[in-house]
Amino acid sequence: AALAYSKPRLATFWYYAKVELAPPTPAEIPRAVDSMKAMVRAFQTGRLAQLTVKEALRNGLVATEVLMWFYIGEIIGKRGLIGYNV
């Protein structure tokens, strides 16, 4: 019963993991640069003050996710939670 329950869920998980965790293709890099430039322009013109709560929450969650991946990478890189082994 557990196998029958988990098989379709694992298939869905692996599908999304493959899509979301894949490195960017060369065609996606210019789009990412353009979106960063648009974000900087929006910040300079004050358009960020006109964001809806939903958009602001989504942007905050994405920033938090990026920050957490950075912290996880640091923990893995130094092989511990506290300090570097010098």
C-alpha positions as CSV (number, residue, x, y, z in Angstrom):
1,A,0.0,0.0,0.0
2,A,2.8,2.4,0.8
3,L,4.5,1.7,-2.5
4,A,1.3,2.3,-4.4
5,Y,0.8,5.5,-2.5
6,S,4.3,6.9,-3.0
7,K,5.1,5.9,-6.6
8,P,3.0,8.7,-8.3
9,R,4.1,11.3,-5.7
10,L,7.8,10.4,-6.2
11,A,7.4,10.6,-10.0
12,T,5.9,14.1,-9.6
13,F,8.7,15.1,-7.2
14,W,11.4,13.9,-9.5
15,Y,9.8,15.7,-12.5
16,Y,9.8,19.0,-10.7
17,A,13.2,18.5,-9.1
18,K,14.7,17.8,-12.6
19,V,13.1,21.0,-13.9
20,E,13.8,23.3,-11.0
21,L,17.3,22.2,-10.0
22,A,18.8,22.1,-13.5
23,P,21.5,24.7,-14.2
24,P,20.4,27.5,-16.5
25,T,20.8,27.0,-20.3
26,P,22.8,29.6,-22.3
27,A,19.5,31.0,-23.6
28,E,18.2,31.7,-20.1
29,I,21.2,33.7,-18.9
30,P,20.4,36.9,-21.0
31,R,16.8,36.8,-19.7
32,A,18.0,36.6,-16.1
33,V,20.3,39.6,-16.7
34,D,17.4,41.5,-18.3
35,S,15.1,40.8,-15.4
36,M,17.8,42.0,-12.9
37,K,18.2,45.2,-14.9
38,A,14.4,45.7,-14.9
39,M,14.4,45.2,-11.1
40,V,17.1,47.8,-10.6
41,R,15.2,50.2,-12.9
42,A,12.1,49.6,-10.9
43,F,13.9,50.3,-7.6
44,Q,15.4,53.5,-9.1
45,T,12.0,54.8,-10.3
46,G,10.2,54.0,-7.1
47,R,7.9,51.5,-8.8
48,L,8.6,49.0,-5.9
49,A,6.4,51.2,-3.7
50,Q,3.5,50.2,-5.9
51,L,3.8,46.5,-5.5
52,T,0.8,44.5,-4.3
53,V,1.1,42.5,-1.1
54,K,1.1,39.3,-3.1
55,E,4.0,40.4,-5.3
56,A,6.0,41.7,-2.3
57,L,5.5,38.5,-0.4
58,R,6.5,36.4,-3.5
59,N,9.7,38.5,-4.0
60,G,10.5,38.2,-0.3
61,L,10.1,34.4,-0.4
62,V,12.4,34.1,-3.4
63,A,15.0,36.3,-1.8
64,T,14.8,34.2,1.4
65,E,15.2,31.0,-0.7
66,V,18.3,32.4,-2.4
67,L,19.7,33.4,1.0
68,M,19.0,30.0,2.5
69,W,20.7,28.2,-0.4
70,F,23.8,30.5,0.2
71,Y,23.8,29.6,3.9
72,I,23.5,25.9,3.2
73,G,26.3,26.1,0.7
74,E,28.5,27.8,3.3
75,I,27.7,25.1,5.9
76,I,28.6,22.4,3.4
77,G,31.7,24.2,2.3
78,K,33.1,24.6,5.8
79,R,31.8,21.2,6.9
80,G,30.2,22.5,10.1
81,L,27.8,25.0,11.5
82,I,30.3,27.2,13.4
83,G,33.5,28.7,12.0
84,Y,36.1,27.2,9.7
85,N,38.5,24.5,10.6
86,V,41.8,26.4,10.6
